[in-house]
Amino acid sequence: MSDIVRSQCRLPRELNDWLANRAKLESRSKNAQLIVELRERRAAVEGRCLDFALDDSVDARN
């Protein structure tokens, strides 16, 4: 069984155009570029959540 899930999504035209341009600049397919962008975003979000959890100066009750 594969770890790849086939998916289909609808994108606003401006995001599709941006993704296609980024893919062309990076010599990737749009699908490969979408994976890169999503992984980078996930890392940024998880990093921020981890940073917040480790910051003792932040009062989580506020």
PADO-570056 format. One record per residue: x, y, z of N, C-alpha, C, O in turn; residue number from 0; chain. Coordinates in Angstrom, 3 decimals. Layout:
<recs>
REC   n.east  n.north     n.up  ca.east ca.north    ca.up   c.east  c.north     c.up   o.east  o.north     o.up resi chain
REC        X        Y        Z        X        Y        Z        X        Y        Z        X        Y        Z  NUM     A
...
</recs>
This chain:
<recs>
REC   n.east  n.north     n.up  ca.east ca.north    ca.up   c.east  c.north     c.up   o.east  o.north     o.up resi chain
REC    0.840   -1.190    0.000    0.000    0.000    0.000    0.880    1.247    0.000    1.888    1.302    0.706    0     A
REC    0.508    2.218   -0.770    1.314    3.421   -0.947    1.035    4.472    0.131   -0.074    4.558    0.659    1     A
REC    2.046    5.257    0.442    1.878    6.376    1.372    1.395    7.630    0.654    1.251    8.683    1.275    2     A
REC    1.146    7.525   -0.639    0.680    8.652   -1.440   -0.834    8.576   -1.573   -1.390    7.529   -1.907    3     A
REC   -1.492    9.698   -1.306   -2.943    9.790   -1.448   -3.242   10.671   -2.650   -2.762   11.801   -2.734    4     A
REC   -4.015   10.166   -3.554   -4.409   10.952   -4.723   -5.486   11.932   -4.282   -6.472   11.553   -3.650    5     A
REC   -5.280   13.202   -4.629   -6.200   14.238   -4.195   -6.452   15.217   -5.330   -5.666   15.324   -6.272    6     A
REC   -7.541   15.911   -5.220   -7.880   16.921   -6.218   -8.382   18.144   -5.473   -9.171   18.018   -4.537    7     A
REC   -7.940   19.315   -5.872   -8.405   20.528   -5.198   -8.643   21.627   -6.220   -8.127   21.581   -7.337    8     A
REC   -9.421   22.600   -5.827   -9.679   23.770   -6.662   -8.904   24.932   -6.087   -8.920   25.157   -4.877    9     A
REC   -8.222   25.678   -6.951   -7.439   26.830   -6.529   -7.967   28.088   -7.213   -8.381   28.045   -8.371   10     A
REC   -7.952   29.192   -6.499   -8.228   30.462   -7.188   -7.171   30.662   -8.281   -6.018   30.263   -8.116   11     A
REC   -7.565   31.269   -9.373   -6.672   31.429  -10.520   -5.337   32.078  -10.137   -4.283   31.650  -10.610   12     A
REC   -5.377   33.118   -9.275   -4.129   33.806   -8.934   -3.168   32.884   -8.172   -1.954   32.981   -8.352   13     A
REC   -3.695   31.993   -7.326   -2.825   31.029   -6.639   -2.287   29.980   -7.602   -1.128   29.578   -7.504   14     A
REC   -3.114   29.545   -8.518   -2.659   28.589   -9.523   -1.537   29.191  -10.366   -0.528   28.536  -10.629   15     A
REC   -1.720   30.443  -10.787   -0.692   31.112  -11.593    0.601   31.281  -10.795    1.692   31.061  -11.320   16     A
REC    0.475   31.670   -9.530    1.649   31.830   -8.665    2.379   30.496   -8.508    3.603   30.427   -8.618   17     A
REC    1.608   29.440   -8.249    2.195   28.112   -8.073    2.892   27.657   -9.349    3.994   27.111   -9.292   18     A
REC    2.268   27.874  -10.484    2.865   27.484  -11.762    4.162   28.259  -12.012    5.143   27.691  -12.491   19     A
REC    4.167   29.537  -11.692    5.385   30.338  -11.863    6.496   29.878  -10.930    7.648   29.764  -11.348   20     A
REC    6.161   29.612   -9.668    7.151   29.112   -8.705    7.715   27.767   -9.175    8.920   27.528   -9.093   21     A
REC    6.844   26.905   -9.660    7.270   25.595  -10.139    8.231   25.742  -11.319    9.242   25.044  -11.397   22     A
REC    7.911   26.641  -12.221    8.779   26.859  -13.384   10.147   27.375  -12.942   11.175   26.913  -13.436   23     A
REC   10.161   28.339  -12.008   11.425   28.892  -11.510   12.284   27.829  -10.833   13.512   27.871  -10.920   24     A
REC   11.642   26.881  -10.160   12.354   25.837   -9.416   12.532   24.551  -10.224   13.048   23.558   -9.710   25     A
REC   12.105   24.572  -11.484   12.194   23.391  -12.372   11.492   22.181  -11.765   12.032   21.075  -11.730   26     A
REC   10.279   22.421  -11.291    9.464   21.347  -10.703    8.097   21.332  -11.388    7.697   22.289  -12.050   27     A
REC    7.405   20.221  -11.205    6.001   20.184  -11.613    5.197   20.996  -10.604    5.671   21.283   -9.505   28     A
REC    3.979   21.364  -10.986    3.120   22.076  -10.031    2.848   21.210   -8.813    2.811   21.715   -7.692   29     A
REC    2.661   19.930   -9.015    2.402   19.031   -7.897    3.590   19.007   -6.938    3.412   19.114   -5.725   30     A
REC    4.807   18.866   -7.483    5.999   18.844   -6.639    6.162   20.171   -5.900    6.552   20.185   -4.732   31     A
REC    5.868   21.286   -6.571    5.987   22.595   -5.925    4.950   22.756   -4.818    5.245   23.327   -3.769   32     A
REC    3.755   22.263   -5.044    2.716   22.325   -4.015    3.152   21.556   -2.770    2.923   22.010   -1.649   33     A
REC    3.772   20.404   -2.960    4.264   19.622   -1.826    5.333   20.397   -1.068    5.322   20.429    0.163   34     A
REC    6.257   21.023   -1.795    7.303   21.827   -1.157    6.677   22.960   -0.346    7.040   23.170    0.812   35     A
REC    5.744   23.684   -0.946    5.110   24.820   -0.272    4.349   24.368    0.981    4.428   25.018    2.023   36     A
REC    3.628   23.276    0.881    2.875   22.778    2.035    3.805   22.300    3.151    3.536   22.543    4.327   37     A
REC    4.884   21.632    2.795    5.835   21.180    3.819    6.510   22.362    4.506    6.716   22.343    5.720   38     A
REC    6.856   23.390    3.731    7.457   24.585    4.331    6.469   25.278    5.271    6.848   25.719    6.356   39     A
REC    5.230   25.371    4.864    4.204   25.996    5.706    3.978   25.188    6.973    3.848   25.749    8.061   40     A
REC    3.931   23.864    6.829    3.753   23.004    8.007    4.903   23.192    8.988    4.677   23.304   10.192   41     A
REC    6.126   23.227    8.486    7.290   23.424    9.343    7.222   24.772   10.049    7.556   24.874   11.230   42     A
REC    6.794   25.795    9.339    6.686   27.124    9.941    5.626   27.138   11.044    5.851   27.696   12.118   43     A
REC    4.493   26.534   10.783    3.399   26.515   11.763    3.795   25.667   12.975    3.598   26.085   14.115   44     A
REC    4.346   24.493   12.733    4.730   23.627   13.849    5.877   24.237   14.639    5.929   24.089   15.859   45     A
REC    6.781   24.908   13.978    7.879   25.588   14.652    7.378   26.689   15.554    7.856   26.844   16.677   46     A
REC    6.414   27.459   15.070    5.822   28.530   15.871    5.108   27.958   17.076    5.230   28.490   18.179   47     A
REC    4.366   26.882   16.881    3.649   26.267   18.004    4.643   25.742   19.029    4.428   25.890   20.232   48     A
REC    5.727   25.133   18.567    6.742   24.614   19.466    7.432   25.760   20.193    7.665   25.676   21.399   49     A
REC    7.759   26.830   19.474    8.390   27.996   20.098    7.488   28.569   21.187    7.966   28.934   22.261   50     A
REC    6.208   28.649   20.917    5.261   29.184   21.891    5.213   28.299   23.130    5.200   28.794   24.257   51     A
REC    5.185   26.986   22.911    5.093   26.052   24.032    6.351   26.082   24.892    6.276   25.833   26.095   52     A
REC    7.493   26.377   24.304    8.749   26.370   25.043    9.080   27.712   25.680   10.022   27.804   26.468   53     A
REC    8.324   28.750   25.353    8.617   30.098   25.853    7.992   30.275   27.232    6.774   30.417   27.348   54     A
REC    8.825   30.269   28.291    8.332   30.397   29.658    7.788   31.789   29.964    7.033   31.965   30.920   55     A
REC    8.167   32.771   29.162    7.724   34.135   29.438    6.296   34.382   28.980    5.703   35.401   29.335   56     A
REC    5.738   33.478   28.208    4.382   33.642   27.688    3.395   33.005   28.664    3.534   31.841   29.042   57     A
REC    2.415   33.779   29.057    1.365   33.264   29.939    0.250   32.731   29.056   -0.480   33.517   28.453   58     A
REC    0.102   31.423   28.966   -0.878   30.797   28.087   -2.311   31.053   28.507   -3.236   30.770   27.746   59     A
REC   -2.514   31.585   29.705   -3.889   31.826   30.156   -4.454   33.101   29.560   -5.669   33.298   29.594   60     A
REC   -3.621   33.971   29.018   -4.105   35.244   28.443   -4.450   35.099   27.007   -4.871   36.067   26.373   61     A
</recs>
